[in-house]
């Protein structure tokens, strides 16, 4: 599918963004492990999260509900059933990695697979610590790629230092640790998104954090969860950047999650000169939430590296668009993780920005970009990646002339209404 975008001359008003994808995944998985009925409001219904729902149902858990509300009949930590077929995670890396942790603690056999893209993505960083806990996991490339075959049960707690900050690896080990014998200790090199820890504590897990060390005590039960999912900061990021770059723009985005382990983009944009105000800051179901007021601003180039990278890893594609129109040079480094997302996002960002007239240099762990006054419309490719597709959509809104995005259907992974929302501003 192709979408043709014209330059946007005006951007104003209130924008509603989808529910948080990361939290939606975790709410279903953790509710399935609770003892009793949980309710999840404002659940994101998108391709990735619905893959999680289907897998959970195949594990014997009843999930019902309409629109954005779900009711999950939790089976407890040891109540899941052996699936009668392979579990298809579609394109969702979160589904596969977190369920690998869950299933490593279950006393039965299971197989996780996905589409061509997911089967090419690395799983070794999840498999390695789970094997150290005693999980029997096999797969292609010695378990480094899916399909993954898991014979679960008989796990021991682990004291594990993560080689890189990764919320998915951390979450998988914690979910396995719930059913292990002995304490599980995780040591992060820097903080990564902490939605799993927040939910586990709210459900009664004995979990503590001291600096970058997380300690989980095994045993016990998880209490059912009544949870409201906030708006997704990753989805809001596209409109935050658009409003910053379009002259005279001012928008309001209500109810966005601003968890500090996820909101690095806001801090970086502010350091570049963006006008972003957080109003009505509050807590919803244990997560910090705010309304974002964003207005147009002149940006300066910046350097993004080190500990901030895990807090904005999904927003780097659209941040690159802002960098391309900032005054001066910008650099992103320490972001090698982008190479192994739905596509090689570093290569995709650089190739597409060059097509739009930007001066970009691709590097192994990031890229350098020279800011300029304008981008020129062109034909760009999503590479089947939802975040690349949406970043190029925003680039099209600020580029001269028209821009065509091919593979535009990729937005269905996380933000099915993205193009409809974008067109409303033409």
BELVENUR-V725607 format. One line per field, one symbol per residue. burial: I if it has 24 or more other C-alpha atoms within 12 Angstrom, else O. A space follows every 10 residues. Layout:
burial: ???
This chain:
burial: OOIIIIIIOI IIOIIIIIII IIIIIIIIII IIIIIIIIII IIIIIIIIII IIIIIIIIII IIIOOOOIII IIIIIIIIII IIIOOIIIII IIIIIIIIII IIIIIIIIII IIIIIOIIII IIIIIIIIII IIIIIIIIIO OOIIIIIIII IIIIIIIIII IIOIIIIIII IIIIIIIIII OOIIIIIIOI IIIIIIIIII IIIIIIIOOO OOIIIIIIII IIIIIIIIII IIIIIIIIII IIIIIIOOII IIIIIIIIII IIIIIIIIII OIIIIIIIOO OOOIIIIIII IIIIIIIIII IIIIIIIIII IIIIIIIIII IIIIIIOOII IIIIIIIIII IIIIIIIIII IIIIIIIIII IIOOIIIIII IIIIIIIIII IIIIIIIIII IIIIIIIIIO OIIIIIIIII IIIIIIIIIO IIOOIO
